[in-house]
Each structure stands twice: as structure tokens, then as C-alpha cells.
């Protein structure tokens, strides 16, 4: 049976959860649902690329990023990371 980590709404709830035995959240069947890979987003952005897109695609990217309340550049980086994780 899958066991998901609870939604934490306060520091007190986080402290309480951390005081428990978390082993069952780390089992192979529960791990993927409870944790995600660390993102490259934390790494310094020290390389630049130039990418040509159609106006329609760029507008769609900007609209999607607005729905997530992030910049379209970050949305593109996250999309690239997601694609790489699926392949690897």
C-alpha cells in the first residue's frame, strides 16, 4: 500500500513529522511518489544558448509559465530537465 508524505502547513507539523520514523516513506514503492530528483535549477547559470522559436510557440510557453507563476526562461529550463529525466 502506498504511503504519501502529508502536506505540511507549519514548522510545528514539519518538526513533528521529522520526529517520526520515516522508513515507510522510503520504500521503493513509496519513494517515487514522495520524492523527486534534485533540479539543476540550483546550479549557477554560467552558459548561454540562443534558441529560435515560432512566435506561437513562444506565446504558448509564456502562457504556460504564467499559469505556474514563473518566468518563461525558468519554465524552459524545467521543461528541458523533465525531458532529460524521462530519457535517463
C-alpha positions as CSV (number, residue, x, y, z in Angstrom):
1,X,0.0,0.0,0.0
2,X,1.3,3.4,-1.0
3,X,2.0,5.9,1.8
4,X,2.4,9.5,0.8
5,X,4.0,12.2,2.9
6,X,1.4,14.5,4.4
7,X,1.1,18.1,3.3
8,X,2.9,20.3,5.9
9,X,1.4,23.6,6.7
10,X,3.6,24.8,9.6
11,X,7.0,24.5,11.2
12,X,5.4,22.6,14.0
13,X,4.0,20.0,11.6
14,X,7.4,19.6,10.0
15,X,9.1,19.1,13.3
16,X,6.5,16.5,14.3
17,X,7.0,14.6,11.1
18,X,10.8,14.6,11.4
19,X,10.5,13.2,14.9
20,X,8.7,10.1,13.4
21,X,10.2,7.0,11.8
22,X,10.1,7.9,8.1
23,X,11.3,4.5,6.8
24,X,8.0,3.6,5.2
25,X,8.1,6.7,3.0
26,X,11.5,5.5,1.6
27,X,10.4,2.0,0.4
28,X,10.8,1.5,-3.4
29,X,7.0,1.6,-3.9
30,X,6.6,4.9,-2.0
31,X,9.9,6.7,-2.8
32,X,9.0,7.9,-6.3
33,X,5.7,9.4,-5.1
34,X,7.2,11.2,-2.1
35,X,10.5,12.5,-3.6
36,X,11.7,14.0,-6.8
37,X,15.2,14.4,-8.2
38,X,17.2,17.5,-7.4
39,X,17.0,20.1,-10.0
40,X,19.7,21.8,-12.0
41,X,17.9,25.0,-11.1
42,X,20.2,25.4,-8.0
43,X,23.4,25.3,-10.2
44,X,24.8,28.6,-11.4
45,X,23.6,29.6,-14.8
46,X,27.0,30.1,-16.5
47,X,26.3,29.0,-20.0
48,X,24.1,30.8,-22.6
49,X,22.3,29.4,-25.6
50,X,20.4,31.0,-28.5
51,X,17.1,29.3,-29.4
52,X,14.8,30.3,-32.2
53,X,11.1,29.6,-31.7
54,X,8.0,30.4,-33.6
55,X,6.0,33.3,-32.1
56,X,3.1,31.0,-31.5
57,X,5.3,28.5,-29.5
58,X,6.9,31.3,-27.5
59,X,3.5,32.7,-26.6
60,X,2.3,29.2,-25.6
61,X,5.4,28.9,-23.4
62,X,4.8,32.3,-21.8
63,X,1.1,31.5,-21.2
64,X,2.1,28.1,-19.5
65,X,4.8,29.8,-17.4
66,X,2.3,32.5,-16.3
67,X,-0.1,29.7,-15.1
68,X,2.8,28.4,-12.9
69,X,3.8,32.0,-11.9
70,X,7.4,31.5,-13.0
71,X,9.5,33.2,-15.7
72,X,9.3,31.7,-19.2
73,X,13.1,31.1,-19.0
74,X,12.8,29.0,-15.9
75,X,9.8,27.2,-17.5
76,X,12.0,26.3,-20.5
77,X,14.8,25.1,-18.2
78,X,12.4,22.9,-16.2
79,X,10.9,21.5,-19.4
80,X,14.4,20.6,-20.6
81,X,15.2,18.9,-17.3
82,X,12.0,17.0,-17.3
83,X,12.7,15.7,-20.8
84,X,16.2,14.6,-19.8
85,X,14.9,12.8,-16.7
86,X,12.5,10.8,-18.9
87,X,15.3,9.7,-21.2
88,X,17.8,8.8,-18.5
